[in-house]
Amino acid sequence: MNSEELVFGVNPVKEALSGHRDVFELFVQNSATDHRIESILKKAHERAVPVHRRDREVLTKLCSSSHHQGVALRVAPFSYTEIEELVSMEGDGFLLLLDGIQDPHNLGALIRTAACAGATGVIIPKDRACGITSTVEKSSAGAVETIPVARVTNICNALEYLKREGYWVYGLAGEAGTSIYSTKFSGNIVLVVGNEGEGIRQLVQKQCDVLMAIPHYGGVGSLNASVAGGIALFEVANKRSK
């Protein structure tokens, strides 16, 4: 396992500098001078992080991406939370469980939306799914630093555990006969979103207390996983707030 990772992009770097991970060194493009960069440099100074100026081409090679926005930060590997820690948080829990999301951009978008919707944590599987990578961090605009993410070996076992701890499990399934808009949400909630191609697996569906669908009013037959998850997250958030 690598002892260091590279985070790049203005928001991911800024959030990482504000977070709890160890940070080792900051790389800044020679020509980068706007107020966002100045804010990052200030945070780096406060944490006594060494700063290195580099040409844009060098940063692009370092990040293996041209979308670094002039900054990159070498940090300790992402630290996953234990599922027991998510359950032990005060107040009603609101967890997003992702059954096999494989596209890092979708994962990053879902984590960011979960954070914005007030979810208390995100759960992802260890196998046959995307983990937290630099691309995920960039796609989440740094939100992975603001919401705990747990990684579990077995999704079904995790859901059984959460149900024993008093959680109700709601699965998003396009073929379900119940509309998400007619579903009531209260107490401890797990929202399950499936992968990009097949949705929630059958074994996981059997663990859901309620299966629900987002009604379609025309156009194509299905929504992108991150879009569907975003609609569902805010529908849950809206009803919980009432």
N, C-alpha and C positions, 0 to 999 in steps of 0.2 A: 504494500500500500504506500502511495506517495505521502511524504511528510509535509509537502507543500502543494498549494494550488494557486492558480492565477485567476484573479477576478478582474474583469475589465468593463469599461463603460462608466459614465459619470455617476448614475444612481447606484449601481452595484458597489462601486468603490466607496462612495460616500456612506452607504449603509454598513458596509464591512468595517469601515473606520469607526463607526458609531457603535458597532456590535461588540460581542464578547470574544470573538476569535483572536488568536495571536496574529499580528501583522508584522511582516518582516521588511519589506521595502516597497517604495512607490516609484513607478515609472511615469514620467510626464513628457508629453510631446514638446519639443523645443519651441514650437510656435503657438502652443496653447496658453492663452493668457486671460480668458474671460472670467467673469465673477464666479462661475461654478468651479472652475479650476482653482481659483484663489481660496474658495471655501474648503476644497479638498486639501490644499496645501496647509491651510490653517489647522485642520483636524490632524493632519500628519505631524505637524510641528508639536501639537498638544500631546501626541502619543509618542513623540521622539522617534518617528519612523524615518529612516534614511530616504532621501529623494534623489532620483537620478533622471536627468534630462536626456531624451533620446529623439532621434529623427523619426518622422512618421513611419517610414519604411521599416525601421528597426522594430518599432512597436507592433506593426502589422505582422511581422515575422514572429515576434515573441508570442503574440496572442493567437496566431494562426487565423486571424480575422481582421478585416479592415474596419469593423464596427466597434472599435475600442474608444472612440470619441476623445482620443488623446490621453487617456489615463489607464494604467493597469496596476494592480496591487498584488504582491505575493503574500499569501496568507496560509494559515494552518488549514488542513482539510475541514470540510463541513462536518459539523457534529450533529448527528441525529439524536432526537429525543426518544426515550423509552415510552412505550404506550402507557405504562402505569403512571408516568408523570403527567400525561394528558388527562387521565382520569382523575388524578388527585388535585387538579386545579379547582379553585373556589368558583361557586356559581354553577349555573346550568352549562353543560358542555355543548359545543356545536362543532362537530368534526366533519371534515371532508375526507372520504376514503376513495382512493383512485385505484380501480381494478385494472392495472396493466396499461397505463398511459405510456406510449413509447416515443412519442415526439417530444424532444426537449422544449420546443417552443410552446407546445400545448401545456406541458407540465408547468413551465414558468408562468404562463398566463393564468392557469388555474390557481396556482399558489398566490399570485398577486391578487386575484379576485377574491379568494378566500380571506385574505388579510383585510381587504377593503370591506368585505361583507361582515366582518366581526367574528369569523370562525376562530375557535380556540386552538385548532391544530389541524394538521394534514397527515394522513397515513398513506404510505405507498408500499408496494411489495418489493422484496429484495430481488426476486427473479423475474425474468421476462418483462421487465419494465425499466423505464428510464430512472436513474437516480439524480441526485443534485450535482450538476456539472456547471462549468463556467457559462455554457450556453443557457442553461436553465436560470442561472443567476442573472444573466443579462436580460433574458426574456421576462423575468419577474421584476425587473427594474430594482433589484435589491431587496424585494419583499421576503426572500428566504431568510433574511437576517431579522425579520420582525415577527415571524410566526413559527412556532415549533413544528418540525416535521419528523414523524416517526417512520421507521422502516421495519416491516415485519416479515417473517418467513412464510407465514400462511394466513391469507386473508380471511378464510372461513373461521379459523381458530381465533383470530383477532376479533371478528364480529361476535362469536360466541362469548368471548370474554367481556366485550363491551355490553352485550345484552344482560349478562349476569350483574354488571355494574350499574344497571338501570337505564341503559340507552335504548332508544327506539331507532330502528334502522329503516331508512327510506331509500329505495333504489330508483334510479332514473332509467326507465326502459321504454323505448319507443313503441313497443307493442302493448304496453299496459293499458287497461281500460279506464283507469282513474286519472283524471287530470291533476297536474300539480297545483292548479289554481283552486281546486276544490278540496285540497288536502290541508288539514290543520296540523300545525307544528307547535309543540310545546315541550318543556322539560329538556332532558338530555337527548340530543339528536345526532345521528350519523347519516350524512348524505353520501350515497354511493354513486359514483360516476364510472362507467365502463370505458374500455379502450376505444381507439379511433375507428376500428373496423367492425368489431363484433359486439360492442357494448359490454354489459355485465355478463360474466359467465353464468351458466345455469346453476352450478353449485353455489355461487355467491348469491344469485337471485333467491335461492331457497332459504337463505339466512335473513332476507329482508322481511320486515313486518309489513311494509307497504311498497308496492311497485306503482310508479306513476309516470305519466308521459307529459311532454310539452306539446300542446295542440298545435297542429300546423294548419295554415289557412291558404295554402297554395304554394307554388314554386317547387323546389326540389323536395325529395322525400325525407331528408335527414339533415341535422345540424352538425357542424364541427363540434368535437368533444369539448373544447374549451368554451365555445359559445353556449352550448347546452348547459354545461356546468355553471357558467356565469349567470344565466337566467335562473337556474334552480337555486343557486346560492343566495341571490338577492330576494327571491320569493320566500325562502326560509327566513332570511334576515328580516324582511318586512313583517311577516306574520309573528315572528318572535318578539319584535319590538312593540307589538300591540297587545 
